[in-house]
Amino acid sequence: MKMEKDFEGKTALVTGGSRGIGRAVCLDLAKGGARVAVNYTSNAETA
């Protein structure tokens, strides 16, 4: 997935962001300049 937007100065909360699609979204948002908060249920290491 490629994000074409600039997220500099924005904050994103991604639930289920420690693996799979959620992880990919977190990484792309961070690459776009966003501050990312990751929510996880059971595995803090992958978050």
PQR file with spaces between the fields and no chain letter, atoms N, CA, C, O and H, PARSE charges and radii, in Angstrom:
ATOM       1  N    MET     1       0.846   -1.166    0.000 -0.4000 1.5000
ATOM       2  CA   MET     1       0.000    0.000    0.000 -0.0000 2.0000
ATOM       3  C    MET     1       0.892    1.229    0.000  0.5500 1.7000
ATOM       4  O    MET     1       1.904    1.272    0.699 -0.5500 1.4000
ATOM       5  N    LYS     2       0.515    2.224   -0.783 -0.4000 1.5000
ATOM       6  CA   LYS     2       1.272    3.464   -0.819 -0.0000 2.0000
ATOM       7  C    LYS     2       0.350    4.623   -0.503  0.5500 1.7000
ATOM       8  O    LYS     2      -0.722    4.767   -1.090 -0.5500 1.4000
ATOM       9  H    LYS     2      -0.308    2.190   -1.351  0.4000 1.0000
ATOM      10  N    MET     3       0.782    5.433    0.423 -0.4000 1.5000
ATOM      11  CA   MET     3       0.013    6.613    0.779 -0.0000 2.0000
ATOM      12  C    MET     3       0.635    7.814    0.089  0.5500 1.7000
ATOM      13  O    MET     3       1.844    8.030    0.171 -0.5500 1.4000
ATOM      14  H    MET     3       1.653    5.316    0.900  0.4000 1.0000
ATOM      15  N    GLU     4      -0.182    8.580   -0.579 -0.4000 1.5000
ATOM      16  CA   GLU     4       0.288    9.745   -1.310 -0.0000 2.0000
ATOM      17  C    GLU     4       0.170   11.028   -0.490  0.5500 1.7000
ATOM      18  O    GLU     4       0.570   12.097   -0.953 -0.5500 1.4000
ATOM      19  H    GLU     4      -1.164    8.405   -0.646  0.4000 1.0000
ATOM      20  N    LYS     5      -0.371   10.932    0.718 -0.4000 1.5000
ATOM      21  CA   LYS     5      -0.622   12.126    1.517 -0.0000 2.0000
ATOM      22  C    LYS     5       0.513   12.403    2.489  0.5500 1.7000
ATOM      23  O    LYS     5       1.276   11.514    2.869 -0.5500 1.4000
ATOM      24  H    LYS     5      -0.696   10.064    1.094  0.4000 1.0000
ATOM      25  N    ASP     6       0.595   13.652    2.869 -0.4000 1.5000
ATOM      26  CA   ASP     6       1.556   14.073    3.879 -0.0000 2.0000
ATOM      27  C    ASP     6       0.818   14.124    5.214  0.5500 1.7000
ATOM      28  O    ASP     6      -0.134   14.889    5.367 -0.5500 1.4000
ATOM      29  H    ASP     6      -0.024   14.374    2.560  0.4000 1.0000
ATOM      30  N    PHE     7       1.245   13.325    6.167 -0.4000 1.5000
ATOM      31  CA   PHE     7       0.599   13.270    7.469 -0.0000 2.0000
ATOM      32  C    PHE     7       1.423   13.967    8.550  0.5500 1.7000
ATOM      33  O    PHE     7       1.209   13.746    9.742 -0.5500 1.4000
ATOM      34  H    PHE     7       2.018   12.703    6.043  0.4000 1.0000
ATOM      35  N    GLU     8       2.360   14.806    8.130 -0.4000 1.5000
ATOM      36  CA   GLU     8       3.206   15.541    9.070 -0.0000 2.0000
ATOM      37  C    GLU     8       2.340   16.351   10.026  0.5500 1.7000
ATOM      38  O    GLU     8       1.456   17.092    9.596 -0.5500 1.4000
ATOM      39  H    GLU     8       2.535   14.986    7.162  0.4000 1.0000
ATOM      40  N    GLY     9       2.599   16.205   11.327 -0.4000 1.5000
ATOM      41  CA   GLY     9       1.858   16.939   12.337 -0.0000 2.0000
ATOM      42  C    GLY     9       0.531   16.312   12.722  0.5500 1.7000
ATOM      43  O    GLY     9      -0.189   16.861   13.556 -0.5500 1.4000
ATOM      44  H    GLY     9       3.317   15.603   11.676  0.4000 1.0000
ATOM      45  N    LYS    10       0.195   15.178   12.133 -0.4000 1.5000
ATOM      46  CA   LYS    10      -1.055   14.482   12.448 -0.0000 2.0000
ATOM      47  C    LYS    10      -0.770   13.318   13.388  0.5500 1.7000
ATOM      48  O    LYS    10       0.353   12.815   13.444 -0.5500 1.4000
ATOM      49  H    LYS    10       0.780   14.733   11.456  0.4000 1.0000
ATOM      50  N    THR    11      -1.790   12.896   14.125 -0.4000 1.5000
ATOM      51  CA   THR    11      -1.687   11.744   15.012 -0.0000 2.0000
ATOM      52  C    THR    11      -2.722   10.718   14.592  0.5500 1.7000
ATOM      53  O    THR    11      -3.875   11.064   14.333 -0.5500 1.4000
ATOM      54  H    THR    11      -2.702   13.305   14.079  0.4000 1.0000
ATOM      55  N    ALA    12      -2.315    9.449   14.522 -0.4000 1.5000
ATOM      56  CA   ALA    12      -3.221    8.367   14.133 -0.0000 2.0000
ATOM      57  C    ALA    12      -3.256    7.312   15.227  0.5500 1.7000
ATOM      58  O    ALA    12      -2.222    6.950   15.788 -0.5500 1.4000
ATOM      59  H    ALA    12      -1.379    9.168   14.732  0.4000 1.0000
ATOM      60  N    LEU    13      -4.453    6.822   15.525 -0.4000 1.5000
ATOM      61  CA   LEU    13      -4.628    5.693   16.434 -0.0000 2.0000
ATOM      62  C    LEU    13      -5.091    4.524   15.586  0.5500 1.7000
ATOM      63  O    LEU    13      -6.143    4.586   14.950 -0.5500 1.4000
ATOM      64  H    LEU    13      -5.293    7.116   15.070  0.4000 1.0000
ATOM      65  N    VAL    14      -4.299    3.452   15.578 -0.4000 1.5000
ATOM      66  CA   VAL    14      -4.630    2.278   14.775 -0.0000 2.0000
ATOM      67  C    VAL    14      -4.894    1.117   15.718  0.5500 1.7000
ATOM      68  O    VAL    14      -3.993    0.667   16.426 -0.5500 1.4000
ATOM      69  H    VAL    14      -3.444    3.402   16.095  0.4000 1.0000
ATOM      70  N    THR    15      -6.136    0.631   15.727 -0.4000 1.5000
ATOM      71  CA   THR    15      -6.454   -0.539   16.539 -0.0000 2.0000
ATOM      72  C    THR    15      -6.082   -1.778   15.742  0.5500 1.7000
ATOM      73  O    THR    15      -6.287   -1.830   14.529 -0.5500 1.4000
ATOM      74  H    THR    15      -6.868    0.996   15.152  0.4000 1.0000
ATOM      75  N    GLY    16      -5.536   -2.771   16.424 -0.4000 1.5000
ATOM      76  CA   GLY    16      -5.067   -3.965   15.724 -0.0000 2.0000
ATOM      77  C    GLY    16      -3.839   -3.664   14.884  0.5500 1.7000
ATOM      78  O    GLY    16      -3.634   -4.275   13.835 -0.5500 1.4000
ATOM      79  H    GLY    16      -5.369   -2.729   17.409  0.4000 1.0000
ATOM      80  N    GLY    17      -3.026   -2.729   15.338 -0.4000 1.5000
ATOM      81  CA   GLY    17      -1.904   -2.262   14.540 -0.0000 2.0000
ATOM      82  C    GLY    17      -0.600   -3.005   14.734  0.5500 1.7000
ATOM      83  O    GLY    17       0.436   -2.554   14.245 -0.5500 1.4000
ATOM      84  H    GLY    17      -3.193   -2.232   16.190  0.4000 1.0000
ATOM      85  N    SER    18      -0.616   -4.126   15.432 -0.4000 1.5000
ATOM      86  CA   SER    18       0.651   -4.806   15.704 -0.0000 2.0000
ATOM      87  C    SER    18       1.021   -5.856   14.666  0.5500 1.7000
ATOM      88  O    SER    18       2.155   -6.335   14.653 -0.5500 1.4000
ATOM      89  H    SER    18      -1.457   -4.493   15.829  0.4000 1.0000
ATOM      90  N    ARG    19       0.079   -6.222   13.791 -0.4000 1.5000
ATOM      91  CA   ARG    19       0.424   -7.217   12.765 -0.0000 2.0000
ATOM      92  C    ARG    19      -0.551   -7.123   11.593  0.5500 1.7000
ATOM      93  O    ARG    19      -1.581   -6.454   11.670 -0.5500 1.4000
ATOM      94  H    ARG    19      -0.842   -5.833   13.801  0.4000 1.0000
ATOM      95  N    GLY    20      -0.203   -7.798   10.528 -0.4000 1.5000
ATOM      96  CA   GLY    20      -1.072   -7.851    9.356 -0.0000 2.0000
ATOM      97  C    GLY    20      -1.305   -6.495    8.710  0.5500 1.7000
ATOM      98  O    GLY    20      -0.397   -5.672    8.604 -0.5500 1.4000
ATOM      99  H    GLY    20       0.634   -8.341   10.465  0.4000 1.0000
ATOM     100  N    ILE    21      -2.551   -6.281    8.280 -0.4000 1.5000
ATOM     101  CA   ILE    21      -2.913   -5.037    7.604 -0.0000 2.0000
ATOM     102  C    ILE    21      -2.722   -3.835    8.526  0.5500 1.7000
ATOM     103  O    ILE    21      -2.254   -2.784    8.088 -0.5500 1.4000
ATOM     104  H    ILE    21      -3.289   -6.950    8.366  0.4000 1.0000
ATOM     105  N    GLY    22      -3.080   -3.985    9.787 -0.4000 1.5000
ATOM     106  CA   GLY    22      -2.916   -2.884   10.738 -0.0000 2.0000
ATOM     107  C    GLY    22      -1.474   -2.434   10.853  0.5500 1.7000
ATOM     108  O    GLY    22      -1.200   -1.236   10.926 -0.5500 1.4000
ATOM     109  H    GLY    22      -3.460   -4.839   10.143  0.4000 1.0000
ATOM     110  N    ARG    23      -0.549   -3.383   10.871 -0.4000 1.5000
ATOM     111  CA   ARG    23       0.885   -3.053   10.932 -0.0000 2.0000
ATOM     112  C    ARG    23       1.319   -2.282    9.689  0.5500 1.7000
ATOM     113  O    ARG    23       2.048   -1.294    9.783 -0.5500 1.4000
ATOM     114  H    ARG    23      -0.771   -4.356   10.812  0.4000 1.0000
ATOM     115  N    ALA    24       0.862   -2.742    8.522 -0.4000 1.5000
ATOM     116  CA   ALA    24       1.206   -2.059    7.271 -0.0000 2.0000
ATOM     117  C    ALA    24       0.677   -0.625    7.270  0.5500 1.7000
ATOM     118  O    ALA    24       1.361    0.290    6.812 -0.5500 1.4000
ATOM     119  H    ALA    24       0.269   -3.544    8.446  0.4000 1.0000
ATOM     120  N    VAL    25      -0.526   -0.433    7.777 -0.4000 1.5000
ATOM     121  CA   VAL    25      -1.101    0.909    7.867 -0.0000 2.0000
ATOM     122  C    VAL    25      -0.257    1.778    8.800  0.5500 1.7000
ATOM     123  O    VAL    25       0.045    2.926    8.474 -0.5500 1.4000
ATOM     124  H    VAL    25      -1.082   -1.176    8.149  0.4000 1.0000
ATOM     125  N    CYS    26       0.121    1.236    9.953 -0.4000 1.5000
ATOM     126  CA   CYS    26       0.958    1.981   10.901 -0.0000 2.0000
ATOM     127  C    CYS    26       2.271    2.410   10.270  0.5500 1.7000
ATOM     128  O    CYS    26       2.681    3.564   10.399 -0.5500 1.4000
ATOM     129  H    CYS    26      -0.124    0.303   10.217  0.4000 1.0000
ATOM     130  N    LEU    27       2.923    1.490    9.595 -0.4000 1.5000
ATOM     131  CA   LEU    27       4.214    1.798    8.981 -0.0000 2.0000
ATOM     132  C    LEU    27       4.080    2.869    7.906  0.5500 1.7000
ATOM     133  O    LEU    27       4.907    3.777    7.832 -0.5500 1.4000
ATOM     134  H    LEU    27       2.590    0.553    9.491  0.4000 1.0000
ATOM     135  N    ASP    28       3.048    2.772    7.071 -0.4000 1.5000
ATOM     136  CA   ASP    28       2.857    3.766    6.017 -0.0000 2.0000
ATOM     137  C    ASP    28       2.501    5.138    6.585  0.5500 1.7000
ATOM     138  O    ASP    28       2.981    6.159    6.091 -0.5500 1.4000
ATOM     139  H    ASP    28       2.376    2.034    7.131  0.4000 1.0000
ATOM     140  N    LEU    29       1.668    5.163    7.613 -0.4000 1.5000
ATOM     141  CA   LEU    29       1.348    6.444    8.247 -0.0000 2.0000
ATOM     142  C    LEU    29       2.603    7.080    8.838  0.5500 1.7000
ATOM     143  O    LEU    29       2.823    8.283    8.693 -0.5500 1.4000
ATOM     144  H    LEU    29       1.278    4.334    8.013  0.4000 1.0000
ATOM     145  N    ALA    30       3.421    6.272    9.501 -0.4000 1.5000
ATOM     146  CA   ALA    30       4.664    6.783   10.085 -0.0000 2.0000
ATOM     147  C    ALA    30       5.608    7.293    9.000  0.5500 1.7000
ATOM     148  O    ALA    30       6.248    8.331    9.172 -0.5500 1.4000
ATOM     149  H    ALA    30       3.243    5.296    9.618  0.4000 1.0000
ATOM     150  N    LYS    31       5.698    6.577    7.895 -0.4000 1.5000
ATOM     151  CA   LYS    31       6.544    7.027    6.777 -0.0000 2.0000
ATOM     152  C    LYS    31       6.038    8.343    6.202  0.5500 1.7000
ATOM     153  O    LYS    31       6.815    9.142    5.678 -0.5500 1.4000
ATOM     154  H    LYS    31       5.179    5.734    7.755  0.4000 1.0000
ATOM     155  N    GLY    32       4.723    8.563    6.305 -0.4000 1.5000
ATOM     156  CA   GLY    32       4.130    9.806    5.822 -0.0000 2.0000
ATOM     157  C    GLY    32       4.243   10.950    6.813  0.5500 1.7000
ATOM     158  O    GLY    32       3.780   12.056    6.533 -0.5500 1.4000
ATOM     159  H    GLY    32       4.093    7.915    6.731  0.4000 1.0000
ATOM     160  N    GLY    33       4.852   10.702    7.970 -0.4000 1.5000
ATOM     161  CA   GLY    33       5.098   11.754    8.942 -0.0000 2.0000
ATOM     162  C    GLY    33       4.164   11.781   10.133  0.5500 1.7000
ATOM     163  O    GLY    33       4.303   12.645   10.998 -0.5500 1.4000
ATOM     164  H    GLY    33       5.228    9.804    8.197  0.4000 1.0000
ATOM     165  N    ALA    34       3.213   10.858   10.203 -0.4000 1.5000
ATOM     166  CA   ALA    34       2.259   10.849   11.317 -0.0000 2.0000
ATOM     167  C    ALA    34       2.890   10.300   12.589  0.5500 1.7000
ATOM     168  O    ALA    34       3.801    9.473   12.549 -0.5500 1.4000
ATOM     169  H    ALA    34       3.100   10.156    9.499  0.4000 1.0000
ATOM     170  N    ARG    35       2.385   10.780   13.709 -0.4000 1.5000
ATOM     171  CA   ARG    35       2.690   10.151   14.997 -0.0000 2.0000
ATOM     172  C    ARG    35       1.654    9.049   15.146  0.5500 1.7000
ATOM     173  O    ARG    35       0.456    9.310   15.034 -0.5500 1.4000
ATOM     174  H    ARG    35       1.645   11.452   13.742  0.4000 1.0000
ATOM     175  N    VAL    36       2.096    7.820   15.398 -0.4000 1.5000
ATOM     176  CA   VAL    36       1.189    6.674   15.392 -0.0000 2.0000
ATOM     177  C    VAL    36       1.108    6.038   16.773  0.5500 1.7000
ATOM     178  O    VAL    36       2.129    5.713   17.380 -0.5500 1.4000
ATOM     179  H    VAL    36       3.069    7.608   15.489  0.4000 1.0000
ATOM     180  N    ALA    37      -0.114    5.865   17.261 -0.4000 1.5000
ATOM     181  CA   ALA    37      -0.373    5.121   18.489 -0.0000 2.0000
ATOM     182  C    ALA    37      -0.918    3.760   18.079  0.5500 1.7000
ATOM     183  O    ALA    37      -1.878    3.671   17.314 -0.5500 1.4000
ATOM     184  H    ALA    37      -0.943    6.129   16.768  0.4000 1.0000
ATOM     185  N    VAL    38      -0.298    2.700   18.593 -0.4000 1.5000
ATOM     186  CA   VAL    38      -0.675    1.341   18.211 -0.0000 2.0000
ATOM     187  C    VAL    38      -1.400    0.670   19.365  0.5500 1.7000
ATOM     188  O    VAL    38      -0.914    0.659   20.496 -0.5500 1.4000
ATOM     189  H    VAL    38       0.482    2.773   19.215  0.4000 1.0000
ATOM     190  N    ASN    39      -2.559    0.114   19.072 -0.4000 1.5000
ATOM     191  CA   ASN    39      -3.331   -0.639   20.052 -0.0000 2.0000
ATOM     192  C    ASN    39      -3.138   -2.119   19.760  0.5500 1.7000
ATOM     193  O    ASN    39      -3.183   -2.539   18.604 -0.5500 1.4000
ATOM     194  H    ASN    39      -2.954    0.123   18.153  0.4000 1.0000
ATOM     195  N    TYR    40      -2.922   -2.910   20.811 -0.4000 1.5000
ATOM     196  CA   TYR    40      -2.763   -4.353   20.643 -0.0000 2.0000
ATOM     197  C    TYR    40      -3.474   -5.062   21.781  0.5500 1.7000
ATOM     198  O    TYR    40      -3.796   -4.450   22.799 -0.5500 1.4000
ATOM     199  H    TYR    40      -2.885   -2.568   21.750  0.4000 1.0000
ATOM     200  N    THR    41      -3.720   -6.364   21.604 -0.4000 1.5000
ATOM     201  CA   THR    41      -4.425   -7.127   22.625 -0.0000 2.0000
ATOM     202  C    THR    41      -3.498   -7.995   23.445  0.5500 1.7000
ATOM     203  O    THR    41      -3.557   -7.973   24.674 -0.5500 1.4000
ATOM     204  H    THR    41      -3.459   -6.861   20.777  0.4000 1.0000
ATOM     205  N    SER    42      -2.630   -8.771   22.781 -0.4000 1.5000
ATOM     206  CA   SER    42      -1.910   -9.779   23.552 -0.0000 2.0000
ATOM     207  C    SER    42      -0.404   -9.835   23.353  0.5500 1.7000
ATOM     208  O    SER    42       0.271  -10.497   24.142 -0.5500 1.4000
ATOM     209  H    SER    42      -2.582   -8.790   21.782  0.4000 1.0000
ATOM     210  N    ASN    43       0.156   -9.187   22.356 -0.4000 1.5000
ATOM     211  CA   ASN    43       1.581   -9.349   22.102 -0.0000 2.0000
ATOM     212  C    ASN    43       2.272   -7.989   22.023  0.5500 1.7000
ATOM     213  O    ASN    43       2.328   -7.372   20.959 -0.5500 1.4000
ATOM     214  H    ASN    43      -0.392   -8.650   21.715  0.4000 1.0000
ATOM     215  N    ALA    44       2.792   -7.534   23.147 -0.4000 1.5000
ATOM     216  CA   ALA    44       3.449   -6.225   23.202 -0.0000 2.0000
ATOM     217  C    ALA    44       4.707   -6.174   22.348  0.5500 1.7000
ATOM     218  O    ALA    44       5.052   -5.110   21.833 -0.5500 1.4000
ATOM     219  H    ALA    44       2.747   -8.035   24.011  0.4000 1.0000
ATOM     220  N    GLU    45       5.393   -7.284   22.188 -0.4000 1.5000
ATOM     221  CA   GLU    45       6.631   -7.294   21.399 -0.0000 2.0000
ATOM     222  C    GLU    45       6.389   -6.928   19.945  0.5500 1.7000
ATOM     223  O    GLU    45       7.165   -6.163   19.371 -0.5500 1.4000
ATOM     224  H    GLU    45       5.113   -8.148   22.607  0.4000 1.0000
ATOM     225  N    THR    46       5.332   -7.454   19.331 -0.4000 1.5000
ATOM     226  CA   THR    46       5.080   -7.138   17.926 -0.0000 2.0000
ATOM     227  C    THR    46       4.539   -5.729   17.749  0.5500 1.7000
ATOM     228  O    THR    46       4.660   -5.143   16.673 -0.5500 1.4000
ATOM     229  H    THR    46       4.702   -8.076   19.797  0.4000 1.0000
ATOM     230  N    ALA    47       3.944   -5.188   18.798 -0.4000 1.5000
ATOM     231  CA   ALA    47       3.434   -3.812   18.718 -0.0000 2.0000
ATOM     232  C    ALA    47       4.603   -2.843   18.755  0.5500 1.7000
ATOM     233  O    ALA    47       4.402   -1.630   18.700 -0.5500 1.4000
ATOM     234  H    ALA    47       3.846   -5.664   19.672  0.4000 1.0000
